[in-house]
Amino acid sequence: MGADEAVIGDRSGARPAGTAAGEVVEILPALTYKVELDDRRVVVAHLAPAVKRGFERLRLRDRVEVELTASDPGRGRVVKVLPRR
């Protein structure tokens, strides 16, 4: 476990419930995005610190992998930008 992973785990109050792939459907303020998951659920997701480090702005219809929180299944964080289909 690297230093970044330890900081991320300590800062986050919720434990991850799992990951899911989806598509950005709306861009919100403060680097927050609405993502429609492959199972048609819509979640609000922010960028994980590791994604911010090599950040390129996300656009509509970009494919992303979202790590969902266990405490609120409607929220998560973008952990990876996926190649387009």
C-alpha distances in whole Angstrom, upper triangle without the diagonal:
4,7,8,6,7,10,11,10,13,15,16,18,18,16,16,19,19,19,23,24,27,29,30,33,33,32,32,32,28,26,27,28,30,28,30,28,30,31,33,31,31,28,27,24,22,20,16,15,14,17,19,18,20,22,25,28,28,31,33,32,29,27,24,21,20,18,20,20,21,24,25,26,28,25,21,19,20,16,18,22,24,27,30,32
4,5,5,7,9,10,11,13,15,16,19,19,18,18,21,20,20,24,25,27,29,29,32,32,31,30,30,27,25,26,27,29,28,31,29,31,32,34,32,31,28,27,23,21,19,15,13,12,15,17,15,17,20,23,26,26,30,32,32,28,27,23,21,21,19,21,21,23,25,26,27,28,25,22,19,19,16,18,21,23,26,29,32
4,6,5,6,9,10,11,13,15,18,19,18,18,22,22,22,25,26,28,30,29,33,32,30,29,29,25,23,25,27,29,28,31,30,32,34,35,33,32,28,27,23,21,18,15,12,12,15,16,14,17,19,23,25,26,30,32,32,29,28,24,22,22,19,22,21,23,25,26,27,28,25,21,19,19,17,19,22,25,28,31,33
4,5,5,6,9,10,11,12,16,17,16,16,20,19,19,22,23,25,26,26,29,28,26,26,25,21,20,21,23,25,25,28,27,29,31,32,29,28,25,23,19,17,14,11,8,8,12,12,11,14,16,20,22,22,26,28,29,25,24,21,19,18,16,19,19,21,22,23,24,25,21,18,15,16,13,16,19,21,25,28,30
4,5,5,6,9,10,11,14,14,13,13,17,16,16,20,21,23,25,25,28,28,26,26,26,22,20,21,22,25,24,26,25,27,28,30,27,26,23,22,19,17,15,11,10,9,13,14,13,16,18,21,23,23,26,28,28,25,23,20,17,16,14,16,16,18,20,21,22,23,20,16,14,15,12,15,18,21,24,27,29
4,6,5,6,9,10,13,14,13,14,18,18,19,22,24,26,28,28,31,30,29,28,27,24,22,23,25,27,26,29,27,30,31,32,30,29,25,24,21,19,17,13,12,12,16,17,16,19,21,24,26,26,29,31,31,28,27,23,21,19,16,18,17,19,20,22,23,24,21,18,16,18,15,18,22,24,28,31,33
4,5,5,6,9,12,13,14,15,19,19,20,23,24,26,27,27,29,29,27,25,24,21,20,20,23,25,25,28,27,30,31,32,29,28,24,22,19,17,15,12,10,11,15,15,14,18,19,22,24,24,28,30,30,27,26,23,21,19,16,18,17,19,19,21,22,23,20,17,15,17,15,18,21,24,28,30,33
4,6,5,6,10,11,11,11,15,16,16,19,21,22,24,23,26,25,23,22,22,18,17,17,19,22,21,24,23,26,27,28,25,24,20,19,15,13,12,8,8,9,12,13,13,16,17,20,21,21,25,26,27,24,23,19,17,15,13,14,13,16,17,18,19,20,16,13,11,13,12,15,18,21,25,27,30
4,6,6,8,9,8,10,13,14,16,19,21,23,25,25,28,27,26,25,24,21,20,20,21,23,23,25,24,26,27,28,25,24,21,19,17,15,15,11,11,12,15,16,17,20,20,24,24,24,27,29,29,26,25,21,18,16,13,14,12,14,15,17,18,19,16,14,13,15,13,17,21,23,27,29,31
4,6,7,10,10,13,16,18,19,22,25,26,28,27,30,29,27,26,25,22,21,21,23,25,25,28,27,29,30,31,28,26,23,21,19,17,17,13,13,15,18,18,18,22,22,26,26,26,30,31,31,29,28,24,21,19,16,16,14,16,16,18,20,21,18,16,15,18,17,20,24,26,30,32,35
4,6,9,11,13,16,18,19,22,24,25,26,25,27,26,24,22,21,18,18,18,20,22,23,26,25,28,29,29,26,24,21,18,16,14,14,11,11,14,16,16,17,20,20,23,24,24,27,28,29,27,26,22,20,18,15,15,13,15,15,16,18,19,16,14,13,16,16,19,22,25,29,31,33
4,6,7,9,13,15,16,19,21,22,23,23,25,24,22,21,20,18,17,16,18,20,20,23,22,25,25,26,23,21,17,16,14,12,13,11,11,14,16,16,18,21,20,23,23,23,26,27,27,25,24,20,18,15,12,12,9,11,11,13,15,16,12,11,11,14,14,18,21,23,27,29,31
4,7,10,13,15,17,20,22,23,25,24,26,25,24,22,22,20,19,18,20,21,21,24,23,26,26,26,23,22,18,17,15,15,16,14,15,18,19,20,21,24,24,26,26,25,28,29,29,27,26,22,20,17,14,13,9,10,9,11,14,15,13,12,13,16,17,21,24,26,30,32,34
4,6,9,12,14,17,20,21,23,23,24,24,23,22,22,20,20,18,19,19,19,21,20,23,22,23,20,19,16,15,14,14,16,14,16,18,19,20,22,24,24,26,26,24,27,27,27,26,24,20,18,14,11,9,6,6,6,8,11,13,10,10,12,15,15,19,22,24,28,30,31
4,6,9,12,15,18,20,23,23,25,25,25,24,24,22,21,19,20,20,20,21,19,22,21,23,20,19,16,16,15,15,16,14,16,17,19,20,22,24,24,26,26,25,27,28,27,25,23,20,17,13,10,9,6,6,7,10,11,14,12,10,12,15,14,18,21,23,27,28,30
4,6,8,11,15,17,19,20,22,23,23,22,23,22,20,18,18,18,17,18,16,18,18,20,17,17,14,14,13,14,14,12,15,16,17,19,21,22,22,24,24,22,25,25,24,22,20,16,13,10,6,6,4,5,8,10,10,12,10,8,10,12,12,15,18,19,23,25,26
4,7,10,14,16,19,20,22,23,23,23,25,24,22,19,19,18,16,17,14,16,15,17,15,15,13,15,14,16,17,15,18,19,19,22,24,25,24,26,26,23,25,25,24,22,20,17,13,10,7,5,5,4,8,9,8,11,10,9,11,14,13,16,19,20,23,25,25
4,7,11,13,17,18,21,22,23,23,25,24,21,19,18,17,15,15,12,14,14,16,14,15,13,15,14,15,16,14,18,17,17,20,22,23,23,24,24,22,24,23,22,20,17,14,10,8,6,6,7,8,12,12,10,12,12,10,11,12,11,13,16,17,20,21,22
4,7,10,13,15,18,19,20,21,23,22,19,17,16,15,13,13,10,11,12,14,13,14,12,14,12,14,14,13,16,16,15,18,20,20,20,21,21,18,20,20,18,16,13,10,7,5,4,6,9,11,14,13,11,12,11,9,9,9,9,10,13,13,16,18,18
4,7,10,13,15,17,19,20,22,22,19,17,15,14,10,10,7,8,9,11,10,11,11,13,12,14,15,15,18,17,16,19,21,21,20,21,20,17,18,17,15,14,11,9,6,5,7,8,11,13,16,14,11,12,12,10,10,10,10,11,12,11,14,15,16
4,7,10,13,16,17,19,22,22,18,16,14,13,9,9,6,6,9,11,11,11,11,13,12,14,14,15,18,17,15,18,21,20,19,18,18,15,15,15,12,11,7,6,4,6,9,10,14,16,19,17,14,14,14,12,11,10,10,9,9,8,11,12,12
4,7,9,12,14,16,19,20,17,14,11,10,6,5,4,5,8,9,9,9,9,11,11,13,14,16,19,19,16,18,21,20,18,18,16,13,13,11,9,8,6,6,6,7,11,12,15,18,20,17,14,13,13,12,12,10,12,11,10,9,11,11,11
4,6,9,11,14,17,18,15,13,10,9,5,5,6,8,11,10,11,9,10,12,11,13,14,16,19,19,16,18,21,19,17,16,14,10,10,8,5,6,5,6,9,10,13,14,18,21,22,19,17,15,14,13,13,11,13,12,10,9,11,10,11
4,6,7,10,14,15,12,10,7,6,4,6,9,11,14,12,12,10,10,10,9,11,12,15,18,18,15,16,19,18,15,14,12,8,7,5,5,6,7,7,10,10,14,15,18,21,22,19,17,14,14,13,12,10,13,12,10,11,13,12,14
4,7,10,14,16,14,11,8,6,6,6,10,12,14,11,12,9,10,10,11,13,15,18,21,22,19,19,23,22,19,17,14,11,9,6,6,8,10,11,14,13,17,17,20,22,23,20,17,15,15,15,15,13,17,16,14,15,16,14,16
4,6,10,13,11,9,6,5,7,9,13,15,17,14,14,10,10,9,11,12,14,18,20,21,18,18,22,21,18,16,13,10,9,6,9,10,12,13,15,15,18,18,20,23,23,19,18,15,14,15,15,14,17,17,15,17,18,17,19
4,7,9,8,7,5,6,9,12,15,18,20,17,16,13,12,10,10,10,12,16,18,19,16,16,19,19,15,14,10,8,8,7,10,11,13,13,16,15,18,18,20,23,23,20,19,16,15,15,14,13,16,17,15,17,19,18,20
4,7,7,5,5,7,11,14,17,20,21,19,17,13,12,9,10,9,12,15,18,20,17,16,20,20,16,16,12,11,11,11,14,14,16,16,18,16,18,18,19,22,22,19,18,15,13,14,14,14,17,18,17,20,22,21,24
4,6,6,8,11,14,17,20,23,25,23,21,17,15,11,11,10,12,15,17,19,17,15,19,19,16,16,13,12,13,14,17,17,19,18,20,18,20,20,20,24,23,20,20,17,15,16,15,15,18,20,19,22,24,24,27
4,5,9,12,15,19,21,24,26,24,22,18,16,12,11,8,10,13,14,16,15,12,16,17,14,14,12,12,14,16,19,18,19,18,19,17,18,19,19,23,22,19,20,17,15,14,13,14,17,18,18,21,24,24,27
4,7,10,13,16,18,21,23,22,20,17,14,11,9,6,7,10,11,14,11,9,13,14,11,11,9,9,11,13,16,14,16,14,15,14,16,17,18,21,21,19,19,17,14,13,11,10,13,14,14,18,20,21,24
4,7,10,13,15,19,20,19,16,13,10,7,6,4,7,10,13,15,13,12,16,16,13,14,11,10,12,12,14,14,15,13,14,12,14,14,15,19,18,16,16,13,10,10,9,9,13,14,14,17,20,20,23
4,6,10,12,16,17,15,14,10,8,6,5,6,8,12,15,16,14,14,17,17,14,14,11,9,10,9,11,11,12,11,12,11,13,13,15,19,19,16,15,12,10,10,9,9,13,13,13,15,18,17,20
4,7,10,13,14,12,10,7,6,5,6,9,11,15,18,19,16,17,21,21,18,17,14,11,11,10,11,11,12,11,13,11,13,13,15,18,18,15,13,10,9,10,11,11,14,15,14,16,18,17,19
4,6,10,11,9,8,6,5,6,7,10,12,14,18,19,16,17,21,20,18,17,15,11,11,9,9,9,9,8,10,8,11,11,14,17,18,15,12,10,10,9,10,9,13,13,12,13,15,15,16
4,7,8,6,6,4,7,9,10,14,15,18,21,22,19,21,24,23,21,20,18,14,13,11,10,11,10,10,11,10,13,12,16,18,19,16,13,11,12,12,13,12,15,15,14,14,16,15,15
4,5,5,5,6,8,11,11,14,16,17,21,21,19,21,24,23,21,21,19,16,16,14,11,12,10,9,9,8,11,11,14,16,18,15,12,11,12,11,12,12,14,14,13,13,15,14,14
4,5,7,9,11,14,15,18,19,20,24,23,21,23,26,25,24,23,22,18,17,15,12,13,10,11,10,11,13,13,17,18,21,18,14,14,15,15,16,14,16,15,15,13,15,14,13
4,6,9,11,15,16,19,21,22,26,25,23,26,29,28,27,26,25,21,21,18,16,16,14,14,13,13,14,13,16,17,19,17,13,13,15,15,17,17,18,18,18,17,19,17,16
4,6,10,13,15,19,20,22,26,26,24,26,29,28,26,25,23,20,19,16,14,15,14,14,14,13,16,14,17,18,20,17,13,12,14,15,17,17,19,19,18,18,19,18,17
4,7,10,12,16,18,20,24,24,22,24,28,27,25,25,23,19,19,17,15,16,15,14,14,12,14,12,14,15,16,13,10,8,11,12,15,15,18,18,18,18,21,19,19
4,7,10,13,16,18,22,23,20,22,25,25,23,22,20,17,16,14,13,14,14,13,13,11,13,11,14,15,16,12,10,7,9,11,13,13,16,17,17,18,20,19,19
4,6,10,13,15,18,20,18,19,23,23,21,21,19,16,16,15,14,15,14,12,12,9,10,9,10,13,13,10,8,5,5,7,9,11,14,15,16,17,20,20,21
4,7,10,13,16,18,16,17,20,21,18,19,16,14,15,14,15,15,14,12,13,10,11,10,11,14,14,10,9,6,5,6,8,10,13,15,16,18,20,20,22
4,7,9,13,14,12,13,17,17,15,16,14,12,14,14,14,13,13,10,10,7,9,8,10,14,14,11,11,9,6,5,5,6,10,12,13,15,18,19,21
4,6,9,12,10,10,14,15,12,14,12,11,14,14,16,14,14,11,11,9,10,11,12,16,16,14,14,12,8,7,5,6,9,11,12,16,19,20,22
4,6,8,6,6,10,11,9,11,10,10,13,15,16,13,13,10,11,9,10,12,14,17,18,17,16,15,12,9,5,5,7,9,10,14,17,18,21
4,5,5,6,9,11,10,13,13,13,16,18,19,16,15,12,11,9,9,12,13,16,17,17,16,16,12,9,6,6,6,9,11,14,18,20,23
4,5,5,6,9,9,13,14,14,18,21,21,18,18,15,14,13,13,15,16,19,20,20,20,20,16,13,9,9,8,11,13,17,20,22,25
4,5,5,7,9,12,14,14,18,21,21,18,17,14,13,13,13,16,17,20,22,22,21,21,18,14,11,9,7,9,11,15,17,20,23
4,5,6,6,9,10,11,14,17,17,14,14,11,11,11,12,15,17,21,22,21,21,20,17,13,10,7,6,7,8,12,15,17,20
4,6,5,8,9,11,15,17,19,16,16,14,14,14,15,18,19,23,23,22,22,21,18,15,11,10,10,10,11,15,17,20,23
4,5,9,12,14,17,20,21,18,18,16,16,17,17,20,22,25,26,25,25,25,21,18,14,13,11,12,13,16,18,21,25
4,7,10,12,15,19,19,16,16,15,16,17,18,21,23,27,28,27,27,26,22,19,15,13,12,11,11,14,16,18,22
4,6,9,12,16,17,14,15,13,15,16,17,20,22,26,27,26,25,24,20,18,14,12,11,11,10,14,15,17,21
4,6,9,13,14,11,13,13,15,16,19,22,24,28,29,27,26,24,21,19,16,13,13,12,10,13,14,15,19
4,6,10,12,10,13,12,15,16,19,21,23,27,28,25,24,22,20,18,15,12,14,13,10,13,14,15,19
4,7,9,7,9,9,12,13,16,18,21,25,26,23,22,20,17,16,13,10,12,11,8,11,12,12,16
4,6,6,9,11,14,15,19,20,23,27,27,25,23,20,19,18,16,13,15,14,11,12,13,12,15
4,6,9,11,14,15,19,20,23,26,27,24,22,19,18,17,16,14,17,15,12,13,14,12,14
4,6,9,13,14,18,19,22,25,27,24,21,19,19,18,17,14,16,14,11,11,11,9,11
4,6,10,12,16,18,21,24,26,23,21,19,18,16,15,11,13,11,8,8,8,7,10
4,7,10,13,16,19,22,24,22,19,18,17,15,13,10,11,9,6,5,7,6,8
4,6,10,12,16,19,21,19,17,16,14,12,10,7,8,6,4,5,8,9,11
4,7,10,13,16,19,17,15,14,13,10,8,6,6,5,6,7,10,12,13
4,6,10,13,15,13,11,11,9,6,5,5,6,7,9,10,14,15,17
4,7,10,12,11,10,11,9,5,5,6,6,9,12,13,17,19,20
4,7,9,8,6,8,6,4,7,9,10,13,15,16,20,21,22
4,6,6,6,8,6,6,8,11,12,16,18,20,24,25,26
4,6,6,9,9,9,12,15,16,19,22,23,26,28,28
4,7,9,9,10,13,17,18,21,24,25,29,30,31
4,5,6,8,12,15,17,20,22,24,27,28,29
4,5,7,11,14,16,18,20,21,24,25,25
4,7,11,13,16,18,19,21,24,24,25
4,7,10,13,16,17,19,22,23,24
4,7,9,12,14,16,20,21,22
4,6,9,11,14,18,19,21
4,6,8,10,14,15,18
4,7,10,13,16,18
4,6,10,12,15
4,7,9,12
4,6,9
4,7
4
